[in-house]
Amino acid sequence: MLETPARIEPLFFDDAVPTVLADLAIELQKAADELGRGLHPESAAELADLVRVMNSYYSNLIEGHNTRPRDIERALAGAAIDPERRPLALEAKAHVEVQRTIDGLGLRGELPIPTSIDFIRWVHRVFYNEMPEEFRFIDKPGGMTAEIVPGEFRLSADHDVVVGRHQPPSPGRVVAFMGYFQKRYAMAEKQASLRIIAIASAHHRLNYIHPFPDGNGRVSRLMSHAMALKAGIGGNGLWSISRGLARGLKDRGEYKRMMDHADSPRQGDRDRRGNLSESALKDFVEWFLTVALDQVRFSTAMFDLGRLETRYRALVKDIVDDKRAPDLVSAVLRYGSLPRGEANFVLKTSERTARNTLSDLVDRGFLKSDTPKAPVRIAFPLDFRERLFPNLFTDAEINAPEPRSLSFR
């Protein structure tokens, strides 16, 4: 039974979705639909880039790697970083770049099924192709090391692993398990409610199979992000599942405990069919979706998009000695982008004066563009992000709704 792919059953709820999970899926869909509403898509895209940095920061934190957001930014810009902190920054950079590609596929309607073998191997491959050399080997007993081949499942005998009390399938059975995983989760694509519930269950079951020698947690979190986009709860890229998993609802140890709980074997006839406990799966899905809902609400409160323009104007007014600068920032934030030659019309001033105002805002990092002559877009410079979005990378409380009480507690 341990080497039979059906060992990972149940994968979702075949008879009927528990009411608490159906209600959570609806609540999550509604909250995600509201996130980003009223913000121009181009401005939302720039803000989503900030969320990617936050996502990679917390994903690293789950792995025990404490990376400074400023170092992540410097790695993305190709700037010099202290040698001691450089590997962790490059690891986080890899996460950001993979997620950025996933988001681009989602925006273009080209995102494949995230639970497919091809997609999962692609995520691992592009992630590890960008990883620093230090993180491309794993330690083995006897002081030996094994290389992590990007995108390759653990197929050789030296890739047998134990994760806590859990014994994943042996290397010779990984392909069969992943084929079963792909086939079963393809069925969830046919129902809207199952697509959301499958985000949680697939997250656990992929880690249960542990298909790669290393990087399974990171791949599962990126897969979950892609599944959220595919299920229509991506919230314009403005929320992060990694932050919620790293923090939990009450304490940082919840993620590990809930993953371990979902490993539980079936507890007798009352626990439905399958090798694993359906009751434990329900608990895990409820916890995971509650974490997701909590993060959507956090982002809604944190970004406070209804007052973002007011905050940004106040910031620019304090920093830039040019009374026209707040008006230009407001226009770009509202309209997403602005051709440089139209700045004078917005400011109702001469071309030269408008050009000077625009150049100053670009130099200070409040506006950005792909080339010196391309239209400008809003930017969220790191030096002032705490002013615009306080406590984004900290544990301080903000005025957001309390997480719901879980029914199994």
C-alpha positions as CSV (number, residue, x, y, z in Angstrom):
1,M,0.0,0.0,0.0
2,L,2.9,2.4,0.8
3,E,4.2,2.3,-2.8
4,T,0.8,2.5,-4.5
5,P,-0.1,5.9,-5.8
6,A,-3.6,5.7,-4.3
7,R,-1.7,6.1,-1.0
8,I,-2.2,9.9,-1.3
9,E,-6.0,9.5,-1.3
10,P,-8.2,11.3,-0.5
11,L,-7.1,14.3,-2.7
12,F,-10.4,16.2,-2.2
13,F,-14.0,15.5,-1.2
14,D,-15.6,13.2,-3.8
15,D,-19.0,12.8,-2.2
16,A,-19.8,16.3,-1.1
17,V,-17.7,19.4,-0.2
18,P,-18.1,20.0,3.6
19,T,-20.2,23.1,4.1
20,V,-17.5,25.0,6.1
21,L,-15.1,24.6,3.1
22,A,-17.7,25.7,0.6
23,D,-18.5,28.7,2.6
24,L,-14.8,29.6,3.0
25,A,-14.3,29.3,-0.8
26,I,-17.1,31.7,-1.4
27,E,-15.8,34.1,1.2
28,L,-12.3,34.0,-0.2
29,Q,-13.5,34.5,-3.8
30,K,-15.5,37.6,-2.7
31,A,-12.6,39.1,-0.7
32,A,-10.1,38.5,-3.5
33,D,-12.5,40.1,-6.1
34,E,-12.5,43.3,-4.1
35,L,-8.7,43.4,-3.6
36,G,-7.2,45.9,-6.0
37,R,-10.5,47.3,-7.2
38,G,-10.3,51.0,-8.0
39,L,-6.5,50.8,-8.8
40,H,-5.4,51.0,-12.4
41,P,-4.1,47.6,-13.6
42,E,-0.7,49.1,-14.4
43,S,-0.4,50.6,-11.0
44,A,-1.6,47.3,-9.4
45,A,1.1,45.5,-11.4
46,E,3.8,47.7,-9.8
47,L,2.3,47.1,-6.4
48,A,2.3,43.3,-7.1
49,D,6.0,43.5,-7.6
50,L,6.3,44.6,-4.0
51,V,4.1,41.6,-3.0
52,R,6.5,39.3,-4.8
53,V,9.4,40.6,-2.7
54,M,7.2,40.0,0.4
55,N,6.3,36.5,-0.8
56,S,9.9,35.5,-1.3
57,Y,10.9,37.0,2.0
58,Y,8.4,34.9,3.9
59,S,9.0,31.8,1.8
60,N,12.7,32.1,2.7
61,L,11.7,32.5,6.3
62,I,9.7,29.3,6.3
63,E,13.0,27.6,5.2
64,G,14.8,29.2,8.1
65,H,16.5,31.8,5.9
66,N,16.1,35.3,7.2
67,T,16.7,37.6,4.2
68,R,16.6,41.4,4.4
69,P,14.1,43.0,2.0
70,R,16.7,45.5,1.0
71,D,19.1,42.7,-0.1
72,I,16.3,41.2,-2.2
73,E,15.8,44.5,-3.9
74,R,19.5,44.9,-4.5
75,A,19.8,41.3,-5.9
76,L,16.9,42.1,-8.3
77,A,18.7,45.2,-9.4
78,G,22.0,43.4,-9.9
79,A,23.7,45.6,-7.2
80,A,26.5,44.5,-4.9
81,I,25.5,42.7,-1.7
82,D,27.6,41.8,1.3
83,P,29.1,38.4,0.5
84,E,27.7,36.8,3.7
85,R,24.1,37.8,2.7
86,R,24.4,37.4,-1.0
87,P,23.4,33.7,-1.3
88,L,20.1,34.2,0.6
89,A,19.4,37.3,-1.4
90,L,20.0,35.4,-4.7
91,E,17.7,32.6,-3.4
92,A,14.9,35.1,-2.8
93,K,15.6,36.8,-6.2
94,A,15.0,33.4,-7.9
95,H,11.6,33.1,-6.1
96,V,10.6,36.6,-7.2
97,E,11.6,36.0,-10.8
98,V,9.7,32.7,-11.1
99,Q,6.6,34.2,-9.6
100,R,6.9,37.2,-11.9
101,T,6.9,34.8,-14.9
102,I,3.9,32.9,-13.4
103,D,2.0,36.2,-13.0
104,G,2.8,37.2,-16.5
105,L,1.4,33.9,-17.8
106,G,-1.7,34.4,-15.7
107,L,-2.3,37.9,-17.0
108,R,-2.0,36.7,-20.6
109,G,-4.3,33.8,-20.1
110,E,-1.4,31.4,-20.8
111,L,-1.0,29.7,-17.4
112,P,-1.0,25.9,-17.8
113,I,-2.6,23.6,-15.2
114,P,-0.4,24.2,-12.1
115,T,-0.8,20.6,-10.9
116,S,0.6,19.2,-14.1
117,I,4.0,17.4,-14.0
118,D,5.3,19.7,-16.7
119,F,4.5,22.8,-14.8
120,I,5.8,21.5,-11.5
121,R,9.1,20.4,-13.0
122,W,9.3,23.8,-14.9
123,V,8.9,25.7,-11.6
124,H,11.7,23.7,-10.0
125,R,13.9,24.0,-13.0
126,V,13.7,27.7,-13.5
127,F,14.0,28.3,-9.7
128,Y,17.1,26.2,-9.3
129,N,18.7,27.5,-12.5
130,E,18.8,30.8,-10.7
131,M,19.9,29.4,-7.3
132,P,23.4,30.2,-6.0
133,E,25.9,27.3,-6.0
134,E,25.7,27.0,-2.2
135,F,22.1,25.8,-2.4
136,R,22.4,23.4,-5.3
137,F,23.7,20.5,-3.2
138,I,22.2,18.5,-0.3
139,D,24.1,16.8,2.5
140,K,24.0,13.0,2.7
141,P,25.0,10.7,5.5
142,G,28.7,10.1,5.9
143,G,29.7,13.6,4.9
144,M,28.7,13.1,1.3
145,T,26.7,15.5,-0.9
146,A,24.3,15.1,-3.8
147,E,23.7,17.6,-6.6
148,I,20.2,18.9,-7.1
149,V,19.5,18.8,-10.9
150,P,17.0,21.6,-11.8
151,G,13.6,20.1,-12.7
152,E,14.6,16.5,-12.1
153,F,12.6,14.3,-9.7
154,R,14.5,12.2,-7.1
155,L,14.9,9.0,-9.1
156,S,18.2,7.6,-7.8
157,A,18.7,5.5,-4.7
158,D,20.7,8.2,-3.0
159,H,17.6,10.4,-3.0
160,D,15.6,8.3,-0.6
161,V,14.4,10.7,2.1
162,V,12.5,10.8,5.4
163,V,10.7,14.0,6.4
164,G,10.1,14.1,10.2
165,R,7.9,11.0,10.9
166,H,6.8,10.8,7.2
167,Q,8.4,8.3,4.7
168,P,7.7,9.6,1.2
169,P,7.5,7.2,-1.7
170,S,10.8,5.6,-2.7
171,P,12.7,7.2,-5.7
172,G,11.5,4.4,-8.0
173,R,7.9,5.2,-7.4
174,V,8.0,9.0,-7.6
175,V,7.0,9.2,-11.3
176,A,4.0,6.9,-10.8
177,F,2.8,9.0,-7.8
178,M,3.2,12.2,-9.7
179,G,1.3,10.8,-12.7
180,Y,-1.6,9.9,-10.3
181,F,-1.3,13.4,-8.7
182,Q,-1.6,15.1,-12.1
183,K,-4.5,12.9,-13.2
184,R,-6.6,13.3,-10.1
185,Y,-6.1,17.1,-9.7
186,A,-7.0,17.6,-13.4
187,M,-10.5,16.6,-12.3
188,A,-10.7,19.6,-9.9
189,E,-10.3,22.0,-12.8
190,K,-13.9,21.2,-13.9
191,Q,-15.6,22.7,-10.8
192,A,-15.1,26.2,-9.4
193,S,-15.4,25.3,-5.8
194,L,-13.0,22.3,-6.1
195,R,-10.4,24.5,-7.8
196,I,-10.2,26.6,-4.7
197,I,-10.2,23.7,-2.3
198,A,-7.6,21.9,-4.4
199,I,-5.1,24.7,-3.8
200,A,-4.9,23.6,-0.2
201,S,-5.0,19.8,-0.6
202,A,-2.6,19.8,-3.6
203,H,-0.2,21.9,-1.5
204,H,0.0,19.1,1.1
205,R,-0.1,16.1,-1.2
206,L,2.8,17.5,-3.3
207,N,4.9,17.8,-0.2
208,Y,3.7,14.3,0.9
209,I,5.1,12.8,-2.4
210,H,8.3,15.0,-2.0
211,P,9.1,14.6,-5.7
212,F,12.4,16.6,-5.6
213,P,15.5,16.0,-3.5
214,D,15.1,19.6,-2.2
215,G,13.0,22.6,-2.9
216,N,9.6,20.9,-2.5
217,G,8.3,23.5,-0.1
218,R,9.2,26.4,-2.4
219,V,7.8,24.7,-5.4
220,S,4.5,23.9,-3.6
221,R,4.1,27.5,-2.5
222,L,4.7,28.8,-6.1
223,M,2.3,26.1,-7.3
224,S,-0.3,27.3,-4.8
225,H,0.2,30.9,-6.0
226,A,-0.4,29.7,-9.6
227,M,-3.5,27.7,-8.6
228,A,-4.9,30.8,-6.9
229,L,-4.5,32.7,-10.1
230,K,-6.1,29.9,-12.1
231,A,-9.0,29.7,-9.7
232,G,-9.7,33.4,-9.9
233,I,-8.7,34.4,-6.4
234,G,-5.3,35.9,-7.2
235,G,-6.5,39.4,-6.2
236,N,-4.5,41.1,-8.9
237,G,-1.3,39.6,-7.3
238,L,-1.8,41.7,-4.2
239,W,-1.7,39.0,-1.5
240,S,0.8,36.4,-0.5
241,I,0.2,32.8,0.7
242,S,3.8,32.5,2.0
243,R,3.3,35.3,4.5
244,G,0.3,33.5,6.0
245,L,2.0,30.1,6.1
246,A,5.1,31.6,7.7
247,R,3.0,33.4,10.4
248,G,0.1,31.1,10.9
249,L,-3.2,32.4,12.4
250,K,-2.0,32.3,16.0
251,D,1.7,31.3,15.9
252,R,4.6,30.4,13.6
253,G,4.5,26.7,14.3
254,E,1.0,26.1,12.8
255,Y,2.2,25.4,9.3
256,K,4.5,22.6,10.3
257,R,1.9,21.1,12.7
258,M,-1.0,21.3,10.2
259,M,1.2,19.7,7.5
260,D,2.1,16.9,9.9
261,H,-1.6,16.5,10.9
262,A,-2.6,16.1,7.3
263,D,-0.1,13.2,7.1
264,S,-2.4,11.2,9.5
265,P,-3.6,7.8,8.3
266,R,-7.3,7.0,8.0
267,Q,-8.9,6.6,11.5
268,G,-11.3,3.7,10.9
269,D,-14.6,3.4,9.0
270,R,-15.9,6.8,10.0
271,D,-13.0,8.5,8.3
272,R,-14.3,7.7,4.8
273,R,-12.3,5.9,2.2
274,G,-8.6,6.3,1.3
275,N,-5.2,5.7,2.9
276,L,-5.0,9.1,4.6
277,S,-7.5,10.7,7.0
278,E,-10.2,12.7,5.2
279,S,-11.0,14.3,8.5
280,A,-7.4,15.5,8.8
281,L,-7.5,16.7,5.2
282,K,-10.6,18.7,6.0
283,D,-8.9,20.3,9.0
284,F,-5.9,21.2,6.8
285,V,-7.9,22.7,4.0
286,E,-10.0,24.7,6.4
287,W,-6.8,26.0,8.1
288,F,-5.1,26.8,4.7
289,L,-8.2,28.6,3.2
290,T,-8.6,30.6,6.5
291,V,-5.0,31.6,6.3
292,A,-5.5,32.7,2.7
293,L,-8.6,34.7,3.6
294,D,-6.7,36.3,6.5
295,Q,-3.9,37.3,4.0
296,V,-6.4,38.8,1.5
297,R,-7.9,40.9,4.4
298,F,-4.4,41.8,5.6
299,S,-3.5,43.1,2.1
300,T,-6.8,45.0,1.8
301,A,-6.2,46.8,5.1
302,M,-2.4,47.2,4.6
303,F,-2.6,48.7,1.1
304,D,-5.7,50.7,2.0
305,L,-6.0,51.6,-1.7
306,G,-8.9,54.1,-1.2
307,R,-6.4,56.4,0.6
308,L,-3.2,55.4,-1.2
309,E,-3.3,58.5,-3.4
310,T,-3.6,60.7,-0.4
311,R,-0.7,59.0,1.4
312,Y,1.5,59.2,-1.7
313,R,0.7,62.9,-2.3
314,A,1.6,63.7,1.3
315,L,4.9,61.7,1.0
316,V,5.9,63.5,-2.2
317,K,5.0,66.8,-0.7
318,D,7.3,66.2,2.3
319,I,10.2,64.9,0.2
320,V,10.2,66.9,-3.1
321,D,10.6,70.7,-3.1
322,D,8.2,71.1,-6.0
323,K,4.6,71.9,-5.5
324,R,3.7,70.3,-8.9
325,A,5.2,66.9,-8.0
326,P,2.2,65.5,-6.0
327,D,-0.2,66.3,-9.0
328,L,2.0,64.4,-11.4
329,V,2.3,61.4,-9.1
330,S,-1.5,61.4,-8.7
331,A,-2.1,61.4,-12.4
332,V,0.3,58.5,-13.0
333,L,-1.2,56.5,-10.1
334,R,-4.7,57.0,-11.5
335,Y,-4.0,56.4,-15.2
336,G,-1.4,53.7,-14.8
337,S,1.2,55.4,-17.1
338,L,1.8,58.7,-18.7
339,P,3.7,59.6,-21.9
340,R,6.5,62.0,-21.0
341,G,5.3,64.5,-23.5
342,E,2.0,64.8,-21.8
343,A,3.3,65.9,-18.4
344,N,3.0,69.5,-19.2
345,F,-0.7,69.1,-20.0
346,V,-1.3,67.4,-16.6
347,L,0.6,70.1,-14.8
348,K,-0.6,73.0,-16.9
349,T,2.8,74.4,-17.3
350,S,5.7,74.6,-19.8
351,E,7.3,71.6,-21.3
352,R,10.6,72.4,-19.7
353,T,9.1,72.8,-16.2
354,A,7.1,69.6,-16.6
355,R,10.2,67.8,-17.8
356,N,12.2,68.9,-14.8
357,T,9.4,67.8,-12.4
358,L,9.1,64.4,-14.1
359,S,12.9,63.9,-14.1
360,D,13.2,64.7,-10.4
361,L,10.5,62.2,-9.6
362,V,12.2,59.5,-11.7
363,D,15.6,60.2,-10.1
364,R,14.1,59.9,-6.6
365,G,12.4,56.6,-7.5
366,F,8.8,57.7,-7.3
367,L,8.3,57.1,-11.0
368,K,9.9,54.6,-13.3
369,S,10.0,53.7,-17.0
370,D,11.5,50.9,-19.2
371,T,13.6,53.3,-21.2
372,P,14.6,57.0,-20.9
373,K,11.9,57.9,-23.4
374,A,9.2,55.4,-22.5
375,P,6.0,56.4,-20.6
376,V,6.4,56.6,-16.8
377,R,4.7,54.4,-14.3
378,I,4.2,54.7,-10.5
379,A,6.9,53.1,-8.3
380,F,7.1,52.2,-4.7
381,P,10.7,53.0,-3.6
382,L,12.0,50.8,-0.7
383,D,13.2,53.8,1.3
384,F,9.6,55.1,1.6
385,R,7.6,51.9,1.6
386,E,7.2,51.9,5.4
387,R,5.7,55.4,5.0
388,L,3.2,54.1,2.4
389,F,2.6,50.7,3.8
390,P,3.7,50.5,7.5
391,N,4.7,47.1,8.9
392,L,4.6,45.3,5.6
393,F,7.6,43.1,6.6
394,T,7.1,43.1,10.3
395,D,4.8,41.4,12.8
396,A,3.2,44.6,14.1
397,E,-0.6,44.5,14.2
398,I,-2.7,46.5,11.8
399,N,-6.4,47.2,11.7
400,A,-7.5,44.1,9.8
401,P,-10.4,41.8,10.6
402,E,-9.6,39.0,13.0
403,P,-9.2,35.5,11.5
404,R,-12.3,33.4,11.8
405,S,-12.4,30.7,14.4
406,L,-11.8,27.2,13.0
407,S,-14.6,24.7,13.4
408,F,-12.2,21.8,14.4
409,R,-10.6,23.7,17.3
